Amino acid sequence: MPRVKPISEVHVAEPGLAIVEVAACDDETAFAVQELLAGRWATATADTTTRAPGEPGVRLRCYLDVRQELGS
């Protein structure tokens, strides 16, 4: 897999901040999961997935602030 950037302290510096890494069979599924998360919490979304040669599926990383719940 192309090197994923290391987790930065700023992204998890306070309670309520989280990094979510999604592993899915395809881009559509990974982006659907991200959309569900973004519909509930403030989310810095990804616009691309990564693939590891010889490994199945794709991966996606997004950043959440669960302190900021969006309206239901």
Protein Blocks (a to p, Z undefined) as FASTA:
>chain_A
ZZdddddfklmmpghiacdddddfbfklmmmmmmmmmmmmccdddfbdcddehiacjddd
ddddfklccdZZ
